[in-house]
Amino acid sequence: MNKRPSIRIIPCLDVTDGRVVKGVNFTNLVDAGDPVEMAKVYNAEGADELTFLDITASSAARETMHEVVSRCAEEVFIPLTVGGGVRSVDDVNKLLRAGADKVSVNTAALARPELINEISERFGSQVLVLSVDARRANTPSGFEVTTHGGRQSSGVDAIAWIEEGCRRGIGEVLLNSMDADGTRAGYDIEMISLARRHCRTPLIASGGAGSLNDFEKAIAAGADALLAASIFHFGVFRIGAVKEHLRNSGYIIR
């Protein structure tokens, strides 16, 4: 078994118009609750971190909602990663001042990769997460990056982009399978394994969690942390149940 120390369990809050939403493959979104109240619950349940993604900020060409970020940060005592609409070093500074511990970049970094260097050099790689919404496509690796919250094809090879991000100074990769997102059919093990072979940076697997065994399979494929949304939001599993299962399987859990 491929064991790693300190596996992290991370609920993801996909937010639009001030509410947490969840769908399948980023479509048919349904309301899942208030982000601040949900953040408080996950903090109390033992989440290791929280990821807050403003999923319409890039497509609507606006900034992340700093007020909601600030309110969440006031209520939780675990690391908070925030993404969506981050286009500049100034955007990162605002989010960190609002209470974020880490910031994720996607669409703007793909359009101008130098943004990664600028953020890393200003704040350190430990605050920078490269969010990669990937799906199967006719590229050298078999996966391409999508942008604008999964709404647009980029034609950029996902694995090559992850490698470039690592060279430019990212601290982590958040790898989300657009094909598996919201389906509860399991993490994309092939994609995780491929990314792991090409990247030494900590890897967060996202998209498709539906059973307790799915978490274990993603770790075995190379994930250092496991992100999930719908199974937590709609009460399929509680965070404690996931952690207990992984501990019983021999993994060290935070």
C-alpha positions as CSV (number, residue, x, y, z in Angstrom):
1,M,0.0,0.0,0.0
2,N,1.3,3.4,-0.9
3,K,1.1,5.3,2.4
4,R,1.8,8.9,3.1
5,P,1.9,10.8,6.3
6,S,-0.8,13.3,7.4
7,I,-3.5,12.8,4.7
8,R,-5.8,15.9,4.7
9,I,-9.5,15.8,4.2
10,I,-10.8,19.1,2.7
11,P,-14.5,20.0,2.1
12,C,-15.0,22.3,-0.9
13,L,-17.4,25.2,-0.9
14,D,-18.4,26.1,-4.4
15,V,-20.0,29.5,-4.1
16,T,-22.0,31.7,-6.4
17,D,-24.1,34.7,-5.5
18,G,-23.2,34.2,-1.8
19,R,-24.5,30.6,-1.6
20,V,-22.9,27.2,-1.7
21,V,-24.0,25.2,-4.8
22,K,-23.3,21.8,-6.2
23,G,-24.0,20.1,-9.5
24,V,-22.7,17.4,-11.8
25,N,-19.8,18.4,-14.1
26,F,-20.4,22.0,-13.0
27,T,-23.9,22.1,-14.4
28,N,-27.5,21.8,-13.0
29,L,-26.4,23.6,-9.8
30,V,-28.5,23.3,-6.7
31,D,-28.4,25.3,-3.5
32,A,-26.5,23.5,-0.7
33,G,-26.5,26.2,2.0
34,D,-24.9,29.3,3.5
35,P,-21.1,29.2,3.2
36,V,-20.4,30.7,6.6
37,E,-22.7,28.2,8.5
38,M,-21.3,25.3,6.5
39,A,-17.7,26.4,7.2
40,K,-18.5,26.4,11.0
41,V,-19.9,22.9,10.8
42,Y,-16.9,21.5,8.9
43,N,-14.5,23.2,11.3
44,A,-16.3,21.6,14.2
45,E,-16.4,18.2,12.5
46,G,-12.6,18.1,12.1
47,A,-11.9,19.2,8.5
48,D,-8.2,19.8,8.0
49,E,-8.7,22.7,5.6
50,L,-11.5,24.4,3.7
51,T,-11.5,25.3,0.1
52,F,-13.7,28.2,-1.0
53,L,-14.2,28.6,-4.7
54,D,-16.2,31.4,-6.3
55,I,-17.1,29.4,-9.4
56,T,-18.6,32.3,-11.4
57,A,-16.0,35.0,-10.6
58,S,-13.9,34.4,-13.7
59,S,-16.8,33.9,-16.1
60,A,-18.5,37.0,-14.8
61,A,-15.2,39.0,-14.8
62,R,-15.4,40.0,-11.2
63,E,-13.4,39.6,-8.0
64,T,-14.0,37.0,-5.3
65,M,-16.6,38.1,-2.7
66,H,-14.3,39.4,0.0
67,E,-17.0,39.9,2.6
68,V,-18.0,36.2,2.5
69,V,-14.4,35.2,2.7
70,S,-13.8,37.5,5.7
71,R,-16.9,36.1,7.5
72,C,-15.8,32.5,6.9
73,A,-12.3,33.3,8.1
74,E,-13.7,34.7,11.4
75,E,-15.6,31.4,12.1
76,V,-13.0,28.8,11.3
77,F,-9.7,27.9,12.8
78,I,-8.2,25.8,10.0
79,P,-6.5,26.8,6.8
80,L,-8.7,28.5,4.2
81,T,-7.9,28.3,0.5
82,V,-9.8,30.8,-1.7
83,G,-10.0,31.0,-5.4
84,G,-12.0,32.4,-8.3
85,G,-11.4,35.6,-10.2
86,V,-7.7,36.0,-8.9
87,R,-5.9,38.0,-11.7
88,S,-3.1,39.9,-9.9
89,V,-0.8,40.1,-7.0
90,D,-3.1,42.8,-5.6
91,D,-6.1,40.3,-5.7
92,V,-4.0,37.9,-3.7
93,N,-3.1,40.5,-1.2
94,K,-6.8,41.5,-0.7
95,L,-7.8,37.8,-0.1
96,L,-4.9,37.2,2.4
97,R,-5.9,40.4,4.3
98,A,-9.6,39.2,4.3
99,G,-8.4,36.0,6.1
100,A,-7.4,33.5,3.4
101,D,-4.4,31.4,4.2
102,K,-3.8,30.2,0.6
103,V,-5.1,31.4,-2.8
104,S,-5.8,29.3,-5.9
105,V,-5.4,30.5,-9.4
106,N,-6.7,29.0,-12.6
107,T,-8.1,30.9,-15.6
108,A,-5.9,34.1,-15.2
109,A,-2.7,32.0,-14.7
110,L,-3.4,30.0,-17.8
111,A,-3.9,33.3,-19.8
112,R,-0.7,34.8,-18.3
113,P,1.6,32.2,-16.7
114,E,3.9,34.9,-15.3
115,L,1.2,35.5,-12.7
116,I,2.4,32.3,-10.9
117,N,5.9,33.7,-10.7
118,E,4.7,37.1,-9.4
119,I,2.5,35.6,-6.7
120,S,5.2,33.1,-5.6
121,E,7.9,35.7,-5.5
122,R,5.8,38.2,-3.5
123,F,4.1,35.9,-1.0
124,G,6.0,32.5,-1.2
125,S,4.9,29.3,-2.8
126,Q,3.2,28.1,0.3
127,V,0.2,30.4,-0.3
128,L,-0.2,29.4,-4.0
129,V,-2.4,26.6,-5.2
130,L,-2.7,25.8,-8.9
131,S,-6.3,24.8,-9.5
132,V,-6.6,22.5,-12.6
133,D,-10.0,21.6,-13.9
134,A,-9.1,18.8,-16.3
135,R,-11.0,16.5,-18.6
136,R,-10.3,13.9,-21.1
137,A,-9.3,15.3,-24.5
138,N,-7.1,14.8,-27.5
139,T,-3.9,16.0,-26.0
140,P,-0.5,14.3,-25.5
141,S,-1.5,13.2,-21.9
142,G,-5.1,12.6,-22.8
143,F,-6.3,15.4,-20.5
144,E,-6.8,19.1,-21.1
145,V,-7.3,22.1,-18.9
146,T,-10.7,23.9,-18.8
147,T,-11.2,27.5,-17.7
148,H,-13.9,29.9,-16.4
149,G,-15.2,27.4,-13.9
150,G,-15.1,24.5,-16.4
151,R,-17.1,26.4,-19.0
152,Q,-14.4,26.8,-21.7
153,S,-11.9,24.5,-23.4
154,S,-8.3,25.7,-23.4
155,G,-6.7,23.0,-25.5
156,V,-3.7,23.1,-23.1
157,D,-2.4,19.7,-22.0
158,A,-3.2,19.3,-18.3
159,I,0.0,17.4,-17.3
160,A,2.2,19.8,-19.2
161,W,0.5,22.7,-17.5
162,I,1.0,21.2,-14.0
163,E,4.7,20.7,-14.8
164,E,5.0,24.3,-15.9
165,G,3.2,25.5,-12.7
166,C,5.6,23.5,-10.6
167,R,8.6,25.1,-12.4
168,R,7.1,28.6,-11.8
169,G,6.6,28.2,-8.1
170,I,3.3,26.8,-7.0
171,G,3.0,25.2,-3.6
172,E,0.2,22.7,-4.3
173,V,-1.9,21.4,-7.2
174,L,-5.7,21.1,-6.8
175,L,-6.6,18.6,-9.6
176,N,-10.3,18.4,-10.3
177,S,-11.7,15.9,-12.7
178,M,-14.4,17.6,-14.8
179,D,-15.5,14.2,-16.0
180,A,-16.1,12.9,-12.5
181,D,-17.1,16.1,-10.7
182,G,-20.4,15.6,-8.8
183,T,-21.0,12.1,-10.2
184,R,-20.0,10.2,-7.0
185,A,-18.5,7.5,-9.3
186,G,-15.1,7.7,-7.8
187,Y,-12.0,9.9,-8.2
188,D,-10.2,9.8,-11.6
189,I,-7.5,7.4,-10.6
190,E,-5.8,7.4,-14.1
191,M,-5.5,11.2,-14.0
192,I,-4.2,11.3,-10.4
193,S,-1.6,8.6,-11.1
194,L,-0.4,10.5,-14.2
195,A,-0.2,13.8,-12.4
196,R,1.7,12.2,-9.6
197,R,4.4,10.8,-11.9
198,H,5.0,14.2,-13.4
199,C,4.8,16.4,-10.2
200,R,6.5,16.3,-6.8
201,T,4.3,19.1,-5.5
202,P,1.6,18.2,-3.0
203,L,-1.4,16.9,-4.9
204,I,-5.0,17.5,-3.9
205,A,-7.5,15.1,-5.6
206,S,-11.0,16.4,-6.4
207,G,-14.0,15.2,-8.2
208,G,-16.1,12.1,-7.9
209,A,-15.9,11.0,-4.3
210,G,-18.9,8.7,-3.6
211,S,-17.7,5.9,-1.2
212,L,-15.2,5.5,1.6
213,N,-13.1,3.3,-0.6
214,D,-12.8,6.1,-3.2
215,F,-10.8,8.1,-0.8
216,E,-8.4,5.2,-0.2
217,K,-8.0,4.5,-3.9
218,A,-7.1,8.2,-4.5
219,I,-4.4,8.1,-1.9
220,A,-3.0,4.9,-3.3
221,A,-2.9,6.6,-6.7
222,G,-0.7,9.4,-5.3
223,A,-3.0,12.1,-3.7
224,D,-1.7,13.8,-0.6
225,A,-5.0,15.4,0.2
226,L,-8.7,14.6,-0.7
227,L,-11.2,17.2,-1.5
228,A,-15.0,16.5,-1.7
229,A,-18.2,18.5,-1.8
230,S,-21.5,16.9,-2.5
231,I,-21.0,13.8,-0.2
232,F,-20.4,16.2,2.7
233,H,-22.9,18.9,1.8
234,F,-25.8,16.4,1.5
235,G,-24.8,14.2,4.4
236,V,-23.8,11.0,2.5
237,F,-20.7,10.8,4.8
238,R,-19.4,12.9,7.7
239,I,-15.8,13.9,7.8
240,G,-15.2,11.7,10.9
241,A,-16.4,8.6,9.0
242,V,-13.9,9.2,6.2
243,K,-11.0,9.8,8.7
244,E,-11.9,6.7,10.7
245,H,-12.0,4.5,7.6
246,L,-8.6,5.8,6.5
247,R,-7.1,5.3,9.9
248,N,-8.4,1.7,9.9
249,S,-6.8,1.2,6.5
250,G,-3.4,2.2,8.0
251,Y,-3.1,5.8,6.9
252,I,-1.9,8.6,9.1
253,I,-4.7,11.3,9.3
254,R,-4.3,14.8,10.7
